[in-house]
């Protein structure tokens, strides 16, 4: 299964080698953690915590998080459930902190917010207008980079591997914490002391035997008594330190949630039309986060505080032109417009009434209902003066 393993005497050399390979591949940091196994105390605790989270309904409609094997065990309860051969997990992280304002900073009432990670672009040559930034999706970007690290592992160790970006049967942030990439903050994000929490994670599950003393020292929890992220969450999705009810999270509601969004969340969604950065924007550890400069993570300026009217006017060809190859593509135009309608309602701007009236009379009942709600919100704002 594997030509060799990594034990204590080679630990320092291994980490240096892994960091070098990860940076060469386009990541900003990396670490490795042993797979503890379901029979271990750590494994049992992780499995129980994840099962309790799913059973409490906090995964919302994300069915992929609820998948079980033939024995009824959740596949993401432990990497060894789906891959009995797994012995370690290599975690690679890339910084995606785009150059631009925070979502909590003042912005025009006619603008929406697209989550920072979806600003990403890659430089391409266009015969008509020269060099430009084309949309990029971190799933594709990171998988290609993971393949480079994976190839190096094969060459040096001859181990079995499997690469994942958000699709693997494991909880990436838990693996990242055990691999020393950072600690899990109270906003449930991985925070690295030097990079902050603007991190995208990719993992390589391996058959490489790694002694516990080879894993990087687990980063100390440096959140202290700070609760800014919990206090700032508009929908109270952070039900406690490191406890996320995804079914209440604006990122879930605007991206994963299909159909109608419950009215109790709409006003709190504010101007968010794709994802949400609020709990990271208020985090002190992100004050000095470096700006991402790697290809594939460059900022497309059009995605920063985009005008709601511009997004609303997009037909299918325009949506493809701006978002094909972007994370926003997965949400599709109809869900994006549902979110835009809610943001228009929260803006209180009468200028959006014609667009909302058009949507309210359309065939898409989810969009029509959202538009009618938004018209009511604007009418209330006008009445209040």
C-alpha positions as MATLAB code, in Angstrom:
seq = 'XXXXXXXXXXXXXXXXXXXXXXXXXXXXXXXXXXXXXXXXXXXXXXXXXXXXXXXXXXXXXXXXXXXXXXXXXXXXXXXXXXXXXXXXXXXXXXXXXXXXXXXXXXXXXXXXXXXXXXXXXXXXXXXXXXXXXXXXXXXXXXXXXXXXXXXXXXXXXXXXXXXXXXXXXXXXXXXXXXXXXXXXXXXXXXXXXXXXXXXXXXXXXXXXXXXXXXXXXXXXXXXXXXXXXXXXXXXXXXXXXXXXXXXXXXXXXXXXXXXXXXXXXXXXXXXXXXXXXXXXXXXXXXXXXXXXXXXXXXXXXXXXXXXXXXXXXXXXXXXXXXXXXXXXXXXXXXXXXXXXXXXXXXXXXXXXXXXXXXXXXXXXXXXXXXXXXXXXXXXXXXXXX';
ca = [
       0.000    0.000    0.000;
       2.812    2.352    0.784;
       6.535    2.169    0.220;
       7.310    3.696    3.580;
       6.185    5.844    6.447;
       7.189    8.962    8.279;
       8.294    8.784   11.877;
       9.761   11.156   14.410;
      13.352   11.357   13.205;
      12.257   12.599    9.757;
       9.506   14.875   10.959;
      11.299   18.175   10.428;
      12.522   17.139    6.995;
       9.037   15.965    6.007;
       7.348   19.218    6.996;
       9.931   21.295    5.179;
       9.543   19.084    2.118;
       5.727   19.241    2.266;
       5.674   23.023    2.632;
       8.035   23.389   -0.327;
       5.903   21.124   -2.532;
       2.688   22.886   -1.480;
       4.069   26.367   -2.180;
       5.469   25.201   -5.521;
       1.989   23.942   -6.399;
       0.397   27.298   -5.574;
      -0.682   26.979   -1.937;
       0.248   29.231    0.959;
       0.667   26.631    3.703;
       0.185   22.926    4.376;
       0.253   20.347    7.131;
      -0.385   16.681    7.786;
      -2.316   14.831   10.455;
      -2.612   11.133   11.220;
      -5.984    9.426   10.844;
      -6.928    8.398   14.355;
      -9.539    5.789   13.433;
     -13.052    5.187   14.702;
     -11.806    3.138   17.631;
      -9.701    5.976   19.047;
     -11.017    8.468   21.571;
     -10.439   11.406   19.215;
     -12.156    9.547   16.382;
     -15.178    8.736   18.517;
     -15.490   12.324   19.730;
     -15.303   13.718   16.182;
     -17.838   11.185   14.888;
     -20.269   11.849   17.733;
     -19.982   15.625   17.338;
     -20.679   15.448   13.605;
     -23.592   13.011   14.043;
     -25.163   15.253   16.686;
     -24.826   18.243   14.361;
     -26.566   16.430   11.507;
     -29.257   14.948   13.758;
     -30.040   18.438   15.092;
     -30.977   19.509   11.561;
     -28.117   21.971   11.280;
     -27.077   20.715    7.848;
     -30.282   22.082    6.342;
     -30.932   20.667    2.865;
     -27.276   19.741    2.228;
     -27.978   16.057    1.673;
     -24.364   15.269    0.794;
     -23.473   15.860    4.447;
     -26.048   13.285    5.548;
     -24.940   10.339    3.408;
     -24.370    7.080    5.249;
     -22.787    3.734    4.428;
     -24.619    0.400    4.455;
     -24.150    0.191    8.218;
     -25.870    3.552    8.678;
     -22.670    5.406    9.657;
     -22.290    8.934    8.336;
     -19.590    8.957    5.655;
     -18.151   12.234    6.942;
     -18.016   11.008   10.521;
     -14.448    9.826    9.891;
     -12.291    9.462    6.813;
     -11.708    5.775    7.552;
     -15.440    5.068    7.153;
     -15.222    5.480    3.374;
     -11.487    4.723    3.014;
     -10.282    2.027    5.426;
      -6.811    2.322    3.938;
      -6.439    5.969    5.037;
      -3.613    6.640    7.495;
      -3.038   10.384    7.169;
      -4.505   13.541    5.680;
      -2.430   16.260    4.016;
      -4.196   19.623    4.202;
      -3.231   22.436    1.829;
      -4.559   25.980    2.155;
      -4.596   28.964   -0.176;
      -5.291   32.592    0.718;
      -8.209   34.155   -1.177;
      -8.324   37.581    0.455;
      -9.339   39.748   -2.478;
      -8.339   43.380   -2.802;
     -11.391   45.404   -1.885;
     -13.566   46.737    0.932;
     -15.244   44.698    3.637;
     -18.937   43.893    3.426;
     -19.486   45.782    6.689;
     -18.032   49.022    5.306;
     -20.334   51.729    3.904;
     -21.617   51.030    0.398;
     -24.306   52.362   -1.884;
     -27.876   51.266   -1.175;
     -28.116   50.091   -4.775;
     -25.316   47.537   -4.374;
     -25.253   43.899   -3.344;
     -22.534   41.712   -1.878;
     -20.858   38.670   -3.382;
     -18.687   36.628   -1.023;
     -14.992   37.348   -1.310;
     -14.002   33.896   -2.525;
     -16.262   34.342   -5.576;
     -14.384   37.459   -6.739;
     -11.659   35.174   -8.046;
     -10.268   35.441  -11.548;
      -7.462   34.144  -13.730;
      -5.537   36.168  -16.314;
      -6.345   35.202  -19.910;
      -5.469   36.671  -23.276;
      -8.400   37.978  -25.285;
      -7.761   38.615  -28.995;
     -10.253   41.505  -28.984;
      -9.297   43.478  -25.886;
      -6.034   41.951  -24.738;
      -5.391   40.662  -21.226;
      -8.349   40.297  -18.864;
      -9.469   38.378  -15.790;
     -11.743   35.438  -16.516;
     -13.895   33.836  -13.797;
     -12.253   31.033  -11.843;
     -13.653   28.483   -9.408;
     -11.565   27.484   -6.412;
     -12.675   23.860   -6.762;
     -10.939   23.591  -10.135;
      -8.031   25.804   -9.149;
      -7.240   23.859   -6.001;
      -7.766   20.390   -7.409;
      -5.136   21.047  -10.045;
      -2.710   22.246   -7.367;
      -3.439   19.243   -5.165;
      -2.532   16.980   -8.070;
       0.943   18.493   -8.037;
       1.445   17.730   -4.341;
      -0.090   14.295   -4.853;
       2.388   13.497   -7.639;
       5.272   14.431   -5.354;
       3.914   12.135   -2.607;
       3.678    9.282   -5.089;
       7.223    9.821   -6.292;
       8.753   10.031   -2.830;
       6.621    7.579   -0.858;
       4.662    5.459   -3.322;
       1.523    5.784   -1.224;
      -2.119    5.493   -2.158;
      -3.903    8.865   -2.303;
      -7.207   10.582   -3.008;
      -7.678   14.342   -3.516;
     -10.732   16.322   -2.487;
     -11.920   19.927   -2.539;
     -15.184   20.128   -0.565;
     -16.294   16.747   -1.911;
     -14.513   14.256    0.340;
     -15.990   12.145    3.151;
     -14.351   14.194    5.891;
     -14.640   17.521    7.684;
     -11.809   19.581    6.205;
     -11.574   22.166    8.967;
     -11.165   19.460   11.631;
      -8.361   17.913    9.591;
      -6.784   21.355    9.107;
      -6.752   22.003   12.849;
      -5.138   18.633   13.564;
      -2.609   19.256   10.790;
      -1.507   22.537   12.380;
      -2.793   24.743    9.557;
      -4.686   26.849   12.105;
      -7.226   26.710   14.880;
     -11.002   26.581   14.502;
     -12.264   30.014   15.447;
     -15.539   30.866   17.125;
     -16.916   31.636   13.647;
     -16.266   27.961   12.768;
     -13.584   28.997   10.237;
      -9.961   27.877   10.316;
      -7.790   30.806   11.419;
      -4.078   30.938   10.702;
      -2.116   33.408   12.842;
      -0.288   34.861    9.838;
      -2.897   34.496    7.100;
      -6.159   35.012    8.970;
      -9.261   33.049    8.009;
      -9.504   33.859    4.304;
      -8.428   30.310    3.539;
      -9.646   27.685    1.092;
      -8.818   24.108    2.039;
      -7.947   21.101   -0.069;
      -7.047   17.666    1.263;
      -5.134   14.616    0.137;
      -6.086   11.438    1.964;
      -3.078    9.107    1.975;
      -2.060    5.617    3.062;
       1.193    7.075    4.399;
       1.743    6.096    8.017;
       2.452    9.265    9.965;
       3.340    9.146   13.628;
       1.453   11.575   15.865;
       4.648   13.473   16.620;
       5.089   14.178   12.906;
       1.916   16.208   12.645;
       2.555   19.897   13.144;
       1.829   21.127   16.625;
      -1.851   21.964   16.848;
      -2.246   25.738   16.766;
      -3.271   27.296   20.057;
      -6.768   28.750   20.221;
      -6.163   32.501   20.046;
      -9.785   33.698   19.959;
      -9.641   34.387   23.683;
     -12.749   36.071   25.060;
     -13.622   37.721   21.727;
     -17.165   37.053   20.461;
     -17.347   39.621   17.649;
     -18.241   37.024   15.031;
     -21.053   35.554   17.132;
     -22.405   38.999   17.977;
     -22.271   40.173   14.352;
     -24.095   37.256   12.692;
     -27.389   38.735   11.449;
     -29.303   35.439   11.460;
     -27.853   34.016   14.700;
     -26.351   31.111   12.770;
     -23.456   30.967   15.221;
     -25.382   29.375   18.057;
     -22.262   29.213   20.223;
     -18.462   29.254   19.936;
     -17.541   26.999   16.991;
     -21.163   25.924   16.654;
     -22.740   26.722   13.302;
     -26.374   26.086   12.440;
     -25.878   26.033    8.685;
     -29.628   26.147    8.059;
     -29.601   29.732    9.402;
     -26.385   30.872    7.709;
     -26.692   33.488    4.958;
     -24.136   31.600    2.875;
     -26.341   28.515    3.014;
     -29.529   30.493    2.376;
     -28.168   32.327   -0.680;
     -26.183   29.461   -2.207;
     -27.405   26.032   -1.089;
     -31.061   26.700   -0.245;
     -33.416   25.945   -3.090;
     -36.888   27.366   -3.359;
     -38.296   29.957   -1.009;
     -36.208   31.488    1.786;
     -38.111   31.745    5.059;
     -39.324   35.278    5.771;
     -37.711   35.280    9.205;
     -34.285   35.492    7.535;
     -34.940   37.904    4.676;
     -34.532   41.241    6.424;
     -31.400   39.959    8.178;
     -29.904   38.969    4.813;
     -29.455   42.640    4.012;
     -27.677   43.071    0.684;
     -26.043   39.659    0.526;
     -26.779   38.054   -2.848;
     -24.172   35.271   -2.837;
     -22.609   34.085    0.378;
     -21.667   36.163    3.405;
     -18.386   37.420    4.875;
     -19.628   39.226    7.980;
     -18.239   36.827   10.609;
     -14.819   37.038    8.944;
     -14.973   40.777    8.276;
     -15.267   41.501   12.010;
     -12.524   39.063   13.044;
      -9.445   40.870   14.460;
      -7.178   38.191   12.996;
      -8.119   39.345    9.496;
      -7.006   42.952   10.000;
      -3.556   42.226    8.598;
      -4.403   39.350    6.271;
      -2.258   39.539    3.124;
      -3.921   40.162   -0.227;
      -4.064   37.117   -2.493;
      -1.733   37.493   -5.475;
      -1.756   34.002   -6.956;
      -3.296   33.349  -10.357;
      -6.831   32.097  -10.020;
      -7.333   34.158   -6.842;
      -7.071   37.637   -8.383;
      -9.906   40.095   -7.789;
     -12.424   40.737  -10.553;
     -13.426   44.294   -9.737;
     -16.923   43.866  -11.173;
     -17.745   41.419   -8.381;
     -17.021   43.941   -5.610;
     -20.211   45.719   -4.502;
     -22.018   44.913   -7.773;
     -25.060   47.001   -8.648;
     -28.302   45.156   -7.973;
     -29.847   46.560  -11.144;
     -26.989   45.150  -13.208;
     -27.394   41.694  -11.685;
     -31.179   41.827  -12.089;
     -30.941   42.702  -15.782;
     -28.827   39.666  -16.624;
     -30.387   37.260  -19.082;
     -29.016   33.733  -19.552;
     -26.215   34.707  -21.997;
     -25.072   37.581  -19.769;
     -25.107   35.353  -16.695;
     -22.923   32.809  -18.498;
     -20.567   35.525  -19.724;
     -19.940   36.869  -16.230;
     -20.214   33.734  -14.123;
     -19.355   30.660  -16.199;
     -16.413   29.088  -14.402;
     -17.179   31.043  -11.216;
     -18.578   29.692   -7.922;
     -21.693   31.809   -8.626;
     -22.459   29.593  -11.617;
     -23.510   26.771   -9.279;
     -26.248   28.938   -7.761;
     -27.725   29.587  -11.217;
     -29.485   32.683  -12.428;
     -32.895   31.966  -10.908;
     -31.540   31.657   -7.368;
     -29.276   34.667   -7.795;
     -32.271   36.732   -8.896;
     -34.264   35.482   -5.898;
     -31.479   36.790   -3.672;
     -31.271   40.055   -5.619;
     -35.017   40.587   -5.168;
     -34.642   40.249   -1.391;
     -31.674   42.637   -1.386;
     -33.693   45.135   -3.434;
     -36.451   44.961   -0.841;
     -33.994   45.569    1.963;
     -32.547   48.567    0.119;
     -35.823   50.478    0.381;
     -35.055   52.065   -3.014;
     -38.099   52.956   -5.152;
     -35.966   52.736   -8.292;
     -36.200   48.938   -8.059;
     -40.013   48.855   -8.121;
     -40.360   48.364  -11.935;
     -38.006   45.379  -11.919;
     -39.707   43.841   -8.896;
     -43.156   44.345  -10.406;
     -41.984   42.569  -13.549;
     -40.658   39.658  -11.525;
     -43.800   39.523   -9.368;
     -45.876   38.847  -12.482;
     -43.509   36.204  -13.844;
     -43.859   32.430  -14.087;
     -41.144   31.645  -11.532;
     -43.279   31.519   -8.385;
     -40.299   31.561   -5.993;
     -38.935   34.713   -7.636;
     -42.430   36.214   -7.901;
     -43.127   35.672   -4.194;
     -39.721   37.104   -3.233;
     -40.413   40.142   -5.433;
     -43.825   40.705   -3.851;
     -42.222   40.594   -0.421;
     -39.582   43.081   -1.587;
     -42.246   45.450   -2.940;
     -43.909   45.381    0.460;
     -40.613   46.224    2.154;
     -40.028   49.184   -0.149;
     -43.571   50.424    0.386;
     -42.987   50.325    4.160;
     -39.730   52.244    3.794;
     -41.374   54.928    1.658;
     -44.244   55.282    4.109;
     -41.806   55.770    6.964;
     -40.143   58.507    4.962;
];
